[in-house]
Amino acid sequence: MKKTLSIFLVLTLIAVVAFANGKSDAADDGQYKMILLVKSLGNGFFEACDDGAQEAAAELGNMEVVYMGPSQSTAEGQIEIIETLIAQKVDAIAISANDRDALIPVTKKAMAAGIKVISWDSGIAVSGRLIDLAPSNEEFIGRQQVQLIAELCDSKGQIGILSATSQATNQNAWIKWMYEEVKKPEYANMEIVEVVYGDDASDKSYREAVGLFSKYPDLAGIISPTTIGVLAAAKAIEDENLQGKVQLTGLGLPSEMQRYIENGTCGQMALWNPVDLGYTATFICEALITGKISGDKGEVIKAGRMGEIPVGTDGAAVMGAPFVFNASNVADFAVIF
């Protein structure tokens, strides 16, 4: 899946000109060109997004997806590419933005020229795009974390939460939904006993995990919705010889957690799947180009294997619950991110 991309911005712009020749007849033959514009080239996460975009294009049959990005993660690099794409009159640009606000003038210019512009993964403010595709939302993430730990500990026992900082807005929002989810009758025998904070520092997160083991000798599991925390908790479980006794889930990177998942220290975890992001973004662009949707609240995007995705206020769209990684698939994704 990994691609070798050592292309610099100037070569990217030359490529734009090359593929754009003959573009004026695209609408007549029913074929459309979309640019998947990423933060920078040479990033495995974004290369996986392109794999998903190419998969969607093959399914749709009327889309050509061209993968582009600056050599460095700068708004200026993306702006220069977009200016060239406007001149070439591509049909759609799907952008993972390096700057939420700096791209607005050029993306407004693109939309005025008839190009459908969406953002994904890293959004553009509402005035600079039609739809913003988020990989997930607070409720999806929080509820799923409880569901994952419940599967690992048979919905029984004491559960600790190892968070990042006590002020982290996203972490606190996810934890709020964890407490809502655990109120359901199916979790009557499972209790969240404490939230501790590792401040997204490996050493402190490790100590906080060990502290949970000491304070709650019958601890059944830990939820750590932070990549640093879940890695530190896995190491602590292994060092304390608690594999099989204390279950672990959270939000983690496959490349960091592969060993712990494959040896059973962490039975399963979640994070956004980059393949699905590129796939969904392509379906959205095709729907906008062909007039199936306009980006208005209440519309529904039919996104192939990802199902139906509603458009919310200000063009916000949410892909769904994060992707679950376990022993059956973690190795495939560990080479990507």
C-alpha positions in Angstrom: 0.0 0.0 0.0 2.9 2.3 0.7 3.9 4.4 -2.3 7.2 6.0 -3.0 6.6 9.7 -3.3 9.6 12.0 -3.4 7.9 14.6 -5.6 8.5 18.3 -4.9 6.0 21.0 -5.4 7.3 22.1 -8.8 6.9 18.6 -10.2 3.4 18.4 -8.7 2.4 21.6 -10.5 3.9 20.3 -13.8 1.8 17.2 -13.3 -1.3 19.3 -12.9 -0.7 20.8 -16.3 0.0 17.4 -17.9 -3.2 15.7 -16.8 -5.3 18.8 -17.3 -4.9 18.9 -21.1 -8.1 17.8 -22.7 -10.0 18.6 -19.5 -12.6 20.8 -21.2 -14.4 17.8 -22.6 -14.8 16.1 -19.2 -18.4 17.1 -18.7 -19.3 15.9 -22.2 -18.0 12.4 -21.8 -19.3 11.9 -18.2 -15.9 11.7 -16.7 -14.8 14.0 -13.9 -11.4 14.8 -12.3 -11.0 15.3 -8.6 -7.8 16.3 -6.8 -7.1 14.7 -3.4 -5.0 17.5 -2.0 -3.1 16.4 1.1 -1.0 18.3 3.7 2.3 17.0 2.3 3.7 14.2 0.1 5.6 11.2 1.5 3.1 10.7 4.4 1.9 7.1 4.8 -1.4 8.2 6.4 -2.3 10.3 3.3 -1.1 7.6 0.9 -3.6 5.3 2.5 -6.2 7.9 2.0 -5.4 7.9 -1.7 -5.8 4.1 -1.8 -9.3 4.6 -0.5 -10.0 7.3 -3.0 -8.8 5.1 -5.9 -11.0 2.3 -4.6 -14.0 4.6 -4.7 -13.2 6.0 -8.1 -13.1 2.4 -9.5 -16.5 1.7 -8.0 -18.0 4.9 -9.2 -16.6 4.5 -12.7 -16.9 8.2 -13.6 -14.1 9.7 -11.5 -10.4 10.2 -11.9 -8.6 11.0 -8.7 -5.2 12.6 -8.8 -3.2 12.7 -5.6 -1.3 15.9 -4.9 0.4 17.9 -2.1 3.2 20.3 -1.4 6.6 18.9 -0.4 6.2 20.6 3.0 3.1 21.0 5.2 2.4 24.6 4.5 -0.7 26.6 3.6 1.4 28.4 1.0 2.2 25.2 -0.8 -1.4 24.2 -1.0 -2.5 27.7 -2.1 -0.1 27.5 -5.0 -1.4 24.2 -6.1 -5.0 25.3 -5.9 -4.3 28.4 -8.0 -3.0 26.2 -10.7 -6.0 23.8 -10.4 -8.4 26.7 -10.8 -6.7 27.6 -14.1 -7.0 24.0 -15.3 -10.7 23.9 -14.3 -10.7 20.6 -12.5 -14.1 19.4 -11.2 -13.5 19.0 -7.5 -10.8 19.5 -4.9 -10.8 17.6 -1.6 -8.4 19.2 0.8 -6.8 18.1 4.1 -6.0 21.7 5.1 -2.7 22.9 6.5 -4.5 26.0 7.8 -8.2 26.3 8.6 -8.5 30.0 7.6 -5.6 30.8 5.3 -7.0 28.7 2.4 -10.3 30.5 2.4 -9.6 33.2 -0.2 -8.2 30.7 -2.8 -10.9 28.0 -2.1 -13.6 30.7 -2.5 -12.0 31.6 -5.8 -12.1 27.9 -6.8 -15.8 27.6 -5.9 -16.6 30.8 -7.9 -14.9 29.1 -10.9 -17.3 26.2 -10.5 -15.0 23.8 -8.7 -16.6 21.8 -5.9 -14.4 22.1 -2.8 -14.6 20.0 0.3 -12.3 19.5 3.3 -11.6 16.3 5.1 -9.5 15.1 8.1 -8.3 18.7 8.7 -11.1 21.1 8.0 -11.4 24.5 6.3 -13.7 27.1 7.9 -17.3 27.0 6.6 -17.0 29.9 4.1 -14.2 28.1 2.3 -15.8 24.8 1.4 -19.1 23.1 0.7 -18.7 20.1 3.0 -16.3 19.2 5.8 -15.9 15.5 6.4 -14.8 14.6 10.0 -13.6 11.1 10.7 -15.8 10.8 13.7 -17.5 12.8 16.5 -17.5 13.0 20.2 -20.5 10.7 20.8 -19.3 8.0 18.4 -15.8 8.0 20.0 -16.9 8.0 23.6 -19.6 5.4 23.3 -17.4 3.1 21.2 -14.6 3.1 23.8 -17.0 1.7 26.4 -18.3 -0.9 23.9 -14.8 -2.0 23.1 -13.7 -2.5 26.8 -17.0 -4.2 27.6 -16.3 -6.8 24.8 -12.9 -7.5 26.4 -14.1 -7.8 30.0 -17.5 -9.4 29.4 -19.2 -6.2 30.6 -18.1 -6.8 34.2 -15.8 -5.1 36.7 -14.1 -1.9 37.5 -12.8 0.3 34.6 -10.3 3.1 34.9 -9.8 5.9 32.3 -6.3 7.1 31.5 -6.8 10.5 29.8 -4.4 13.1 28.5 -4.8 16.4 30.4 -7.7 17.5 32.6 -8.2 20.5 30.3 -8.2 18.6 27.0 -11.5 19.6 25.4 -11.8 16.5 23.1 -10.8 14.1 25.8 -13.3 15.5 28.3 -16.1 15.4 25.7 -15.3 11.7 24.9 -15.3 10.8 28.6 -18.7 12.5 29.0 -20.1 10.2 26.5 -18.4 7.2 28.1 -20.3 7.9 31.3 -23.5 8.2 29.2 -22.9 4.9 27.5 -22.1 3.0 30.7 -25.5 3.9 32.1 -27.1 1.4 29.7 -28.6 -1.7 31.3 -26.1 -4.0 29.6 -23.3 -2.5 31.6 -25.0 -2.9 35.0 -22.1 -5.0 36.2 -19.4 -2.6 34.9 -18.3 0.6 36.6 -16.0 3.5 35.7 -14.2 4.0 39.0 -11.8 6.9 38.2 -10.4 9.1 35.5 -6.6 9.8 35.8 -4.5 12.1 33.7 -1.1 11.4 32.2 -0.8 14.8 30.6 0.1 13.1 27.3 3.6 12.4 28.7 4.7 8.8 28.5 6.3 8.6 31.9 3.4 10.1 33.8 0.9 8.1 31.9 2.8 5.0 32.8 2.8 5.9 36.5 -0.9 6.7 36.4 -1.6 3.3 35.0 0.4 1.6 37.7 -1.4 3.7 40.2 -4.7 2.4 39.0 -3.5 -1.2 39.4 -2.4 -0.4 43.0 -5.6 1.5 44.0 -8.0 -1.0 42.4 -6.6 -4.6 42.8 -9.6 -6.0 41.0 -9.4 -3.6 38.1 -10.8 -5.2 35.0 -9.8 -2.8 32.3 -8.4 0.6 31.2 -9.7 2.9 28.6 -7.0 5.4 27.3 -8.3 7.6 24.5 -4.9 9.0 23.7 -2.2 7.5 21.6 0.5 8.2 24.2 -1.6 7.0 27.1 -2.7 3.7 25.5 0.9 2.9 24.6 2.1 3.7 28.2 -0.7 1.6 29.7 0.2 -1.4 27.5 3.8 -1.2 28.7 2.6 -1.0 32.3 0.3 -4.0 32.0 3.1 -6.0 30.4 5.7 -4.9 33.0 3.3 -5.8 35.9 2.4 -9.2 34.3 -1.2 -8.3 34.2 -2.0 -9.5 30.6 -5.3 -11.2 30.7 -6.3 -9.8 34.0 -6.4 -6.1 33.1 -7.9 -5.5 29.6 -6.9 -2.4 27.6 -8.5 -0.4 24.8 -8.2 3.2 23.6 -7.2 5.3 20.6 -3.8 4.2 19.3 -1.5 4.1 16.3 -1.2 0.6 14.7 2.5 1.1 14.2 3.1 1.7 17.9 0.6 -0.8 19.2 1.1 -3.8 16.9 3.1 -5.9 19.3 0.8 -5.3 22.2 -2.3 -6.2 20.1 -0.7 -9.3 18.7 0.4 -10.5 22.1 -3.0 -9.9 23.7 -2.0 -7.0 26.0 -4.4 -4.8 24.2 -7.3 -6.8 22.8 -8.5 -4.1 20.5 -8.4 -0.4 20.0 -9.7 2.2 17.6 -8.7 5.2 15.4 -9.8 6.7 12.2 -9.1 4.6 9.1 -7.3 6.7 6.4 -8.5 4.4 3.6 -12.1 5.1 4.6 -11.5 8.8 4.7 -10.2 9.0 1.1 -13.0 6.6 0.0 -15.7 8.7 1.5 -14.3 12.0 0.3 -14.4 10.7 -3.3 -18.1 9.7 -3.0 -18.9 13.2 -1.6 -17.1 14.9 -4.5 -18.9 12.8 -7.1 -22.3 13.6 -5.5 -21.5 17.3 -5.5 -20.2 17.3 -9.1 -23.2 15.4 -10.5 -25.8 17.4 -8.5 -27.0 14.6 -6.3 -26.3 16.9 -3.3 -25.5 20.5 -2.8 -24.1 20.4 0.7 -27.3 21.6 2.4 -28.3 20.4 5.9 -30.5 17.4 5.8 -29.1 15.9 2.6 -27.8 12.4 2.7 -24.6 11.2 1.0 -24.7 7.7 -0.3 -21.1 6.6 0.2 -20.8 3.0 -1.0 -19.6 0.6 1.7 -19.6 3.4 4.2 -23.4 3.6 4.0 -25.4 6.8 4.2 -23.8 9.9 5.8 -26.1 12.9 6.6 -25.1 16.5 6.1 -25.4 18.6 9.2 -25.3 22.2 10.0 -22.7 24.3 8.0 -22.0 21.3 5.8 -20.6 19.1 8.5 -20.5 15.4 7.8 -19.3 12.7 10.1 -17.9 9.4 8.7 -18.9 7.3 11.7 -17.3 5.4 14.6 -13.5 5.0 14.5 -12.1 1.9 12.8 -11.3 -1.0 15.1 -7.9 -2.6 15.1 -7.3 -6.1 16.4 -4.9 -9.0 15.9 -6.5 -9.8 12.5 -5.7 -6.5 10.8 -3.2 -4.4 12.9 -0.2 -5.6 10.9 -1.7 -4.4 7.6 -2.1 -0.9 9.0 1.1 -0.8 11.1 3.1 -0.2 7.9 0.9 2.8 7.0 0.7 4.8 10.3 
